Amino acid sequence: MVAPPDNDVLWAHGLTHTHDGSPALHGVSIGVREGEILAVSGPRGSGKTTLLRCLSGQVLPQQGEVWFNSTPVHTMRPHTRERLRRERFGWIDPEPALVPELTAWENAALPLMLRGTGRRAAKTAALEWLERLDIGGCARKRPHALLYSERQRVVVARALVGSPTVLFADEPTAPLHRAECAHVLRTLAAAARSHRITVVLATTCAETAALADRTVSLLDGRRVHSVSLPQASGTEGRAACSLSV
Ligand SMILES: Nc1ncnc2c1ncn2[C@@H]1O[C@H](COP(=O)(O)OP(=O)(O)OP(=O)(O)O)[C@@H](O)[C@H]1O
């Protein structure tokens, strides 16, 4: 076994995983430094989501090791991994999944309330993030009354509200239009840098990857030196993004 380097908040070695026999990762090793924004880039089906799920302890790789702050995640019991995810990690999916019965602020405040933060303090923190993401006016609306892009901003607020140590963002701006994409990514990057949140960002977009401090590339489940990703100018609407951070 190789010891993880001290300055990596996340470190994985030899990750191999298949989904029902369908190969997703082959011997992927990766280190994520504290406070960095790391892009995991690659075309669709290259293994980005599987890698993020392995790193965040959602999926146990069939082979390989994952370490968080020098603690092995791959040998943790399920409830310990759940607590780690709840207390130290944030997650943004490409699809904005919210609890339909709760308002926008209640959805955004959920991670704090699950940790036992009082309703009032959780509400204040959630409202601050909704304001920063320009949807403070939607705080009392339920998800059905929000635009798709507004729902995704609530998801981003929910991921940031608990100041996670590591934020995993799986194509976080895929559902957004060009201007919204840039704004959400700028907010996310600024929040990460000001709160020293480490970000692992899966993307198929070259301009989103350019936001990161560093990029690792995947192709067919393997680390490769680089991959060619589409530029925003060659795409339309939702997939496009334009950044200046
Ligand atoms: N639940 C699953 N069941 C079966 N095969 C899966 C499952 N999830 C992923 N795969 C397969 O594993 C491979 C890697 O998928 P993964 O979602 O990790 O890649 P990705 O780069 O995130 O792709 P995308 O951008 O489309 O989400 C693909 O061939 C995919 O079809």
The ligand as an SDF file (V2000), in Angstrom:
LIG
                    3D

 31 33  0  0  0  0  0  0  0  0999 V2000
  -25.7460    2.8210  -13.1940 N   0  0  0  0  0  0  0  0  0  0  0  0
  -25.0830    2.3930  -14.2550 C   0  0  0  0  0  0  0  0  0  0  0  0
  -25.3830    1.2050  -14.8300 N   0  0  0  0  0  0  0  0  0  0  0  0
  -24.7120    0.7520  -15.9050 C   0  0  0  0  0  0  0  0  0  0  0  0
  -23.7090    1.4220  -16.5190 N   0  0  0  0  0  0  0  0  0  0  0  0
  -23.3730    2.6180  -16.0090 C   0  0  0  0  0  0  0  0  0  0  0  0
  -24.0420    3.1720  -14.8430 C   0  0  0  0  0  0  0  0  0  0  0  0
  -23.4840    4.3750  -14.5750 N   0  0  0  0  0  0  0  0  0  0  0  0
  -22.5270    4.5630  -15.4970 C   0  0  0  0  0  0  0  0  0  0  0  0
  -22.4640    3.5290  -16.3440 N   0  0  0  0  0  0  0  0  0  0  0  0
  -21.5250    3.3730  -17.4680 C   0  0  0  0  0  0  0  0  0  0  0  0
  -20.2180    3.5990  -16.9560 O   0  0  0  0  0  0  0  0  0  0  0  0
  -19.4730    4.3940  -17.8740 C   0  0  0  0  0  0  0  0  0  0  0  0
  -19.0030    5.6560  -17.1860 C   0  0  0  0  0  0  0  0  0  0  0  0
  -20.1510    6.4130  -16.8270 O   0  0  0  0  0  0  0  0  0  0  0  0
  -20.0690    7.7850  -16.0270 P   0  0  0  0  0  0  0  0  0  0  0  0
  -21.4710    8.2500  -15.8000 O   0  0  0  0  0  0  0  0  0  0  0  0
  -19.1930    7.5940  -14.8560 O   0  0  0  0  0  0  0  0  0  0  0  0
  -19.3180    8.7090  -17.0760 O   0  0  0  0  0  0  0  0  0  0  0  0
  -19.4290   10.2950  -17.2880 P   0  0  0  0  0  0  0  0  0  0  0  0
  -18.1430   10.7080  -17.8970 O   0  0  0  0  0  0  0  0  0  0  0  0
  -19.8450   10.9370  -16.0220 O   0  0  0  0  0  0  0  0  0  0  0  0
  -20.5810   10.4100  -18.3540 O   0  0  0  0  0  0  0  0  0  0  0  0
  -21.7700   11.5080  -18.4530 P   0  0  0  0  0  0  0  0  0  0  0  0
  -21.1250   12.8020  -18.8070 O   0  0  0  0  0  0  0  0  0  0  0  0
  -22.6360   10.9470  -19.5460 O   0  0  0  0  0  0  0  0  0  0  0  0
  -22.4490   11.5130  -17.1170 O   0  0  0  0  0  0  0  0  0  0  0  0
  -20.3680    4.6450  -19.0660 C   0  0  0  0  0  0  0  0  0  0  0  0
  -20.0800    3.6720  -20.0560 O   0  0  0  0  0  0  0  0  0  0  0  0
  -21.7570    4.4410  -18.5190 C   0  0  0  0  0  0  0  0  0  0  0  0
  -22.6300    3.9880  -19.5050 O   0  0  0  0  0  0  0  0  0  0  0  0
  1  2  1  0
  2  3  1  0
  2  7  2  0
  3  4  2  0
  4  5  1  0
  5  6  2  0
  6  7  1  0
  6 10  1  0
  7  8  1  0
  8  9  2  0
  9 10  1  0
 10 11  1  0
 11 12  1  0
 11 30  1  0
 12 13  1  0
 13 14  1  0
 13 28  1  0
 14 15  1  0
 15 16  1  0
 16 17  2  0
 16 18  1  0
 16 19  1  0
 19 20  1  0
 20 21  2  0
 20 22  1  0
 20 23  1  0
 23 24  1  0
 24 25  2  0
 24 26  1  0
 24 27  1  0
 28 29  1  0
 28 30  1  0
 30 31  1  0
M  END
$$$$
